[in-house]
């Protein structure tokens, strides 16, 4: 791909070069409107008038709906009275996945939250060029710097307004956007194929585990009715037990985390003892996290100390996850959003429990969680509910054989998933590099047409 004949210093960051006939401008000077969402609190429902948040913004457009993504007409009318958004505005995430953006492609307005900002281009810039410019590395860097400097989690309208853009002529903007539609479309198609492979492998992984922990490894074993719809038949020598019946026989068998007030003002980024939470469970990484408490707090909350071999269970947010506390983990305690489970190892080993319980391993417990959640407004779990979940229990020797088999089998599947995830990351990096080159003038696209690629 050819380059422009000459370049000049953009005036941004001291070294960025742009073509001679491009210019540098603050984003606010190419907008006829800039608006973030409401900071108010509204009653959320599962139907009614749509309320847009950052989770509804994808790379490929706006997704309408989702759990508690609607509000009443009265609240809706009070929010949309400012006239935003309109079709072809650029939608930007300002909280959470900061910098994710897309074109607003709806013919009707939507209410939106503080996590979302809408940008309305003026006559100096096209919507699609602005969207791609936001996705570029130099623009994302500006947003990230603003977020890090903020006292809150996110960026503000003033941060967006004062970011720097590199702008060619309108005619060239249209060519660049068309080129990127073509190239990004090709990459996204490859990413979609990889994601499909990952989804298939995850489904296969779960089916392998579910089969092993409910049917065993002996295909010729005599079976009996478990009496549980979502488990079906189990081998004759197995039992179905509630979790409360396989816990360590003391008050330490299951323990919910301390009241939030017990830790309020006592957590710091430095300290002698670590605080473990859901992030350790979901990521299966007990080295993650930077929350600590001092010796006095640790000693005062001795009932909540974590011990190798115990299991932490998520109770809020990503429910249905669990993780065994590994040997050698740094001393610490659990936070208020997790449950600690200690098992009677004469009845069930932790490794088998993890394969049965975790929602990404088998569907045994998540099926029960979903049943409970359908019947209530509950946003999370508690120790009383967890104790009532039923799981299949083979003899201990058979549990060990199943765990050994699954450790080997699942490891091979996880390696494949990891390989596809790496390909996904590489393609995303390639996509951003292509976008960044195009919208900063590193390549001259003025003579480009789709036929050039054919």
C-alpha positions, 0 to 999 in steps of 0.5 A: 500500500503506497504512502503520501508524498509528504507528512507533517507533525500533527502537533499531538503528543509531539511525534505523530505525523499526518499527511500534509493536507490533513489537519488536527482538531479537537473532537468538539469542533467536528460535532454539532452535539454531544450528550451523555446519559442520565445520572438519575435512578429509575425503576428497571423492568424486563419490558416497557421502554428501552434504556440503553447502557454500555452493555447494549453497545457492540462493535457491530451496532446497538442491541436492544433489550436484556434483563432489566433494560426497560423503564416506564413511559414517564421516565423514558419521556423525561430522558429523551426530551433532549433529542438524543440519539438520532440515526447516524449518531456515534455511540460511545461507551464511557464506563466499563469497556471504555472506547467501544463504539458503533453507529446508532442505526435506529430510526427512533430515540432511546433513553440512555444511561451515564455509561453511554455518550452520543456524538453527532457529527457536523459537516466536517466529518462523516459518522463512519470516519468518526467511528473508525477514528475512535477505534484507532490506537491514538484515540483510544490512548487518549480515552484511557489516559482520561479514565485513569486521571478520573476520580470516577470509573469512566470518562466525561463529556469534557474528556471526549470533547477535548480529544484530538482527531486527525481529519482529511477531506470529506471525500477522503473520509468516505473512501477510508471508511469504505476501505475499512468497511471492506477490510474490517468486514473480512477480519470480523468474518474470520473472528466470527468463525473462530468464535463459533469454534470456541463456542463448539469446544466449550459446549463439547467440554461441558458435555464431556464433563456432565457425562462423566460426573452423572454417568461415570466412565463405565459405559456398561454400568447398570443405571437407575433413575436418580429421581432428579429431572436434570440429572436423569439416570445414574449408575447403581452404586451412586447416590444423589445428595444435597450439598449440605449432606457432604459438608464438613460436619461443623459450623465451618462446613459452609460460611458466607463472607463477612458483612460488608460493614466489617470491611468498610474502610479497612481494605487498602492496596497494601497490607499483610493479608489479602482479600479474596473475592469473585474475581479469583473464582471467575479467573481461577487465579488466586494471585489476582487482586490488590485488596489487602487488610492489616493484621488487626482486621485479619485477626478480628475476622478469623472465621473468614480466613481461607484455607487450601483445599476449601472451595470459594463459591460465587454468590453475586453476579456470575453465579454458578462458579466455584474454585478450589483454594490452591496450596501455597496461596497467600494468607487472607480472608474472603470478602462479603460476596462469596461463600466458603465451602469445606467438604467432608472428604470421606464423601466427596473430594474437592476436585470432583465437587468443582467439576460437578458444581461449576457452571462452565464444567457441568450443567448439574448445579446451574440448572438448579440455580436457574430454576430457583431464579425463575421463581424469585427476584433473587440476584444472587445466592446464599448459603441456605440455597447452596446447601439445598442443591443436589449433586451425584455422588459416586464412591470415592475411588470412582470420583478419583478416576473420573477426576484423573480422566477429566483432568487429561481430557479437559486439558486437551480441550482447553489447549485448543480453546486457548489456541483459538483465543490467541487467534481471536486476539491476533485478529483483533490486534490486526484489525485495530492496526489496519484501522489506525493506519488508515485514519492517521494517513499512514497509507494513501487510500485515495485511489483505492476501490474494492477492485484493488483487493480482487 
